[in-house]
């Protein structure tokens, strides 16, 4: 759980130099100051906020800008206790695999013969160049979407714009309506955009299952003479 004392300089938790170079000015923008104040108010009022503040930028710290090959874009963090740790869809090894991630594993199995593991820790993907980003980076406990339209969307818009400007080909996997809204920021013909419904049990059957995004992404990378992702964990 995030603590109010952790918010004195939350930009200090963005450690990676390649991202910090492009995003540091955002922390001085009015919208980011308002977001900071909003989260401080949440914490001071005893609201549990996930993930812990020190992990808000884990996706950035785990996958430097120049190494990004695939962007998996979700909605907002898991809102159950102990689940969110800063990487979209990922949980720490000891945490039960959430339903959305189970559907991701199910699609991986059908698409590429992925062996479904007993944990949901996706750090190895991030280390290979999979940028596991949510459109909103914090959430109230047990209240999905509770930090939408508070400023995070502007920050992740800027993130997507930076990625769009990269010369190296990137695959963007946009899962769910909030993620699909980012498509308007992507106009670089070097990149590949793949969209599907969110893998949540509420929507996975509407087209996420059967989307074959993982094989398509690797085929694109190989055609671009880049090392494909080893999805097995």
C-alpha positions in Angstrom: 0.0 0.0 0.0 1.2 3.5 -0.8 2.0 5.8 2.1 1.7 9.6 2.1 5.3 9.9 3.3 6.4 8.3 0.0 4.9 11.2 -2.0 7.5 13.8 -1.2 9.3 13.4 -4.5 7.6 10.6 -6.4 9.5 11.4 -9.6 12.5 10.0 -7.8 11.0 6.5 -8.3 11.4 6.9 -12.0 15.0 5.5 -12.1 15.7 4.7 -15.7 17.7 7.4 -17.4 16.3 6.9 -20.9 12.7 7.4 -19.7 13.6 10.1 -17.2 15.2 12.2 -20.0 11.9 12.4 -21.8 9.5 12.5 -18.9 11.0 14.5 -16.1 9.4 17.8 -17.3 6.0 16.1 -17.0 6.3 16.1 -13.3 6.3 19.9 -13.3 3.2 20.1 -15.5 0.0 21.4 -13.8 -1.9 18.2 -14.5 0.8 16.2 -12.8 0.9 18.5 -9.7 -2.9 18.0 -9.5 -2.6 14.3 -9.8 0.1 14.3 -7.0 -2.2 16.3 -4.8 -5.1 14.0 -5.5 -3.2 10.9 -4.5 -1.8 12.6 -1.4 -5.4 13.4 -0.4 -6.4 9.8 -1.0 -3.6 8.5 1.2 -4.2 11.1 4.0 -7.9 10.1 4.0 -6.9 6.5 4.7 -7.6 5.2 1.2 -5.5 2.2 0.1 -3.8 3.0 -3.3 -2.1 0.4 -5.4 0.6 -0.2 -6.3 3.0 1.1 -3.7 4.3 4.5 -4.8 7.8 3.2 -5.2 6.5 0.7 -7.8 4.3 3.1 -9.9 7.0 3.4 -12.5 8.2 -0.2 -12.4 7.2 -0.7 -16.1 9.6 2.1 -17.1 12.4 1.0 -14.8 12.2 -2.6 -16.0 12.2 -1.8 -19.7 14.5 1.1 -20.9 13.1 3.1 -23.9 15.8 1.9 -26.3 15.0 -1.8 -25.6 11.2 -1.6 -26.1 10.1 -4.1 -28.7 6.5 -4.7 -27.7 4.1 -2.6 -25.7 1.3 -4.4 -23.9 -1.2 -1.7 -22.9 -3.9 -2.5 -20.4 -6.3 -0.3 -18.3 -5.5 0.3 -14.7 -3.7 -1.8 -12.0 -5.1 -4.7 -10.2 -7.1 -3.4 -7.2 -6.8 -6.4 -4.9 -4.5 -6.4 -1.9 -0.9 -7.5 -2.8 -1.6 -7.8 -6.5 -0.3 -4.8 -8.4 3.4 -4.2 -8.5 3.8 -1.8 -11.4 3.9 -4.1 -14.4 0.6 -4.4 -16.3 -1.1 -7.8 -15.8 1.8 -9.1 -13.6 1.7 -10.1 -10.0 4.5 -11.2 -7.7 5.4 -14.9 -7.7 3.6 -15.8 -4.5 0.3 -14.1 -5.5 -2.6 -16.1 -7.1 -2.8 -15.6 -10.8 -5.7 -13.1 -11.6 -8.4 -14.0 -14.0 -7.2 -11.6 -16.7 -3.7 -13.1 -16.7 -5.2 -16.6 -16.8 -6.9 -15.6 -20.0 -3.6 -14.2 -21.4 -2.0 -17.6 -20.5 -4.9 -19.4 -22.2 -4.4 -17.4 -25.4 -0.6 -17.9 -25.3 -1.2 -21.7 -25.0 -3.6 -21.8 -27.9 -1.4 -19.4 -30.0 2.1 -20.7 -29.5 1.9 -23.8 -27.3 2.8 -21.9 -24.2 3.1 -24.0 -21.0 1.0 -22.3 -18.4 3.1 -21.6 -15.3 2.1 -21.7 -11.7 2.9 -18.0 -11.1 2.0 -14.7 -12.7 5.3 -12.8 -12.5 6.0 -11.2 -15.9 9.4 -9.6 -15.1 11.2 -11.8 -17.7 9.0 -10.3 -20.4 9.9 -6.8 -19.4 13.6 -7.7 -19.4 13.3 -8.8 -23.0 11.7 -5.6 -24.2 8.0 -6.0 -23.4 6.8 -2.7 -21.9 3.9 -3.7 -19.6 2.0 -0.4 -19.3 -1.4 0.5 -18.0 -3.2 3.7 -19.2 -3.7 4.6 -15.6 -0.9 3.8 -13.1 -2.8 3.8 -9.7 -6.1 2.6 -8.3 -8.1 2.6 -5.1 -8.4 -0.8 -3.4 -11.4 -2.7 -4.6 -12.5 0.1 -6.9 -11.5 -0.5 -10.6 -11.1 2.6 -12.6 -11.2 4.9 -9.6 -8.2 6.9 -10.7 -9.3 7.4 -14.2 -9.4 11.0 -15.6 -7.2 12.3 -12.8 -4.1 12.9 -15.0 -2.5 9.6 -15.6 -4.0 9.4 -19.1 -2.0 12.5 -20.1 1.2 11.0 -18.7 0.7 7.7 -20.6 -0.3 9.7 -23.7 3.1 11.3 -23.5 4.7 7.9 -23.0 3.0 6.5 -26.1 4.0 9.6 -28.2 7.6 9.0 -27.2 7.4 5.4 -28.2 5.7 6.4 -31.5 8.7 8.5 -32.4 11.2 5.7 -32.1 12.8 4.5 -35.3 13.1 0.9 -34.2 9.9 -1.1 -35.1 7.6 -1.7 -32.1 4.5 -3.8 -31.8 1.6 -2.1 -29.8 -0.9 -4.6 -28.3 -3.9 -2.5 -27.3 -6.2 -4.5 -25.1 -9.5 -2.9 -24.1 -11.2 0.4 -24.9 -9.0 2.7 -22.8 -5.9 1.2 -24.5 -7.5 1.4 -28.0 -8.0 5.1 -27.5 -4.2 5.5 -27.7 -4.2 4.4 -31.3 -4.8 8.0 -32.3 -1.3 8.8 -31.0 0.3 6.2 -33.3 1.1 7.3 -36.8 4.6 5.9 -37.4 4.5 3.4 -40.2 7.4 1.5 -38.8 5.2 0.1 -36.0 2.5 -2.5 -35.9 -0.7 -2.0 -34.0 -2.9 -4.9 -32.9 -6.1 -4.4 -31.0 -8.3 -6.8 -29.0 -10.9 -6.7 -26.2 -9.5 -6.7 -22.7 -8.6 -10.2 -21.4 -10.9 -9.8 -18.4 -13.5 -12.6 -18.1 -16.1 -10.0 -18.9 -14.8 -9.4 -22.4 -12.1 -12.0 -23.3 -14.6 -14.1 -25.2 -15.4 -11.1 -27.5 -12.2 -11.4 -29.4 -9.2 -11.5 -27.1 -9.2 -15.3 -27.0 -8.2 -16.3 -30.5 -6.5 -13.0 -31.4 -3.1 -14.6 -31.9 -1.3 -11.4 -30.9 1.7 -13.2 -29.5 2.7 -15.1 -32.7 1.9 -12.0 -34.8 4.1 -9.9 -32.7 7.0 -12.3 -32.9 6.6 -12.7 -36.6 6.8 -8.9 -37.0 9.9 -8.7 -34.9 11.6 -11.5 -36.9 10.7 -9.8 -40.2 12.3 -6.7 -38.8 15.4 -8.7 -38.0 14.9 -8.4 -34.2 15.1 -11.2 -31.7 11.6 -12.5 -30.9 10.2 -12.6 -27.4 10.5 -15.9 -25.5 7.0 -15.8 -23.9 7.6 -18.9 -21.8 8.1 -18.0 -18.1 
